[in-house]
């Protein structure tokens, strides 16, 4: 059983104007709804394999977010070019607001 923070609560870092880059600790299992929403300086997030639940809108309205990286060994999530999907790529979960270019 992990020791340390296992859940980032709903709205835990919402509207934080100091966060620019986040590497979620590998003890975290759950990321709550809108946990990092409206963090306007946030541009990069790294999610470890331990995270098995990401609530809706966890990274919503982060206007400078360009990339989210998910550990390849994560059992539930993956990223493709900085965009987060469920593991089998059947559901798009988060498209970073500041990701440039066209996406299909």
N, C-alpha and C positions, 0 to 999 in steps of 0.2 A: 504494500500500500504506500502511495507517495506521501512524503512529508513536505509540508509547505502549502502554498495557496493552491487549491484545486478548482475554485470557481471564481471567475471574474463576473461580479454581479451586474444585474440590469442597471444601465446608466452609470456604471462605476467611473468611467473616465469621460463621459459626455461633456462636450463643450470645453475640453481641456485645450488651452491655447499654447501649451508648452511642449506637448508630445510631437516629435518629428518622425521617429522610427521606433518600432516596437518589435522585440523578440519575446514572444510569449514563453514563460518558463515551462520546462517539461514536466512539471507537476500538475499543470492546469488540465482539467478534463472538460470543463464547461465554460463557454463564453456566453454571457447573458445578452438578452435583447437590448439593442442600442448601447452596448457596453462602451463602444468607442465612437458613437455617432457625433457628428458635428465637431470633430477634432480637425480644425481647418489647416493646421500645419503638418499633420500626419501625412507622410508620403509613402511609407513602406511598412509592411507587417509581415512577420514570420511566424508561422503556426507549426508547432511541433507535432510529433506522432501521437502524443498523449491526448490531444484534443479530440474528443469523440462527439461533441455536441456544440454546434454554433447556432444560437438563437437568431430569429429574423432581425434584420436591420442592425446587426452587431457593428457594422462599419458604415452605416448609412450617412450620407451628407458630409463625407470627408472630402472636401472639394479639391484637395491636392494629392489624394491617394492615387498613386500610379501603379502599384504592384503589391500583390499578396502572394507570398511563397508558402507552400505547404510541404512539410517533410514527406519525402517519397514513401516512407514507411507508415504514414497515417492510414488507419484502416477505413475511415469514413469519408475523407476528403482528399482532393487533389487540386493542383493548379495547372493551368495551361496558359503559358505566356502571361502569368500574373493575374489570371481570372480564376476564381474558385468555383469548383464543381463538386458534386458528390462523387464518390470513388468510381462509379461506372460511367461517369460523364453524361448521365441522363437528365440531370438538373443543374442549371446554372444558379449558383448561390450568391455570388457577389462579383460584380463588374466594377473595378475601381473607377471612381468619378473622373479622375484626371488622366486616365489611360488614353493615349492619343491614337489616332488612326482609325480605320474601319475595322470592324470585327464581325465575323460571320460564324 
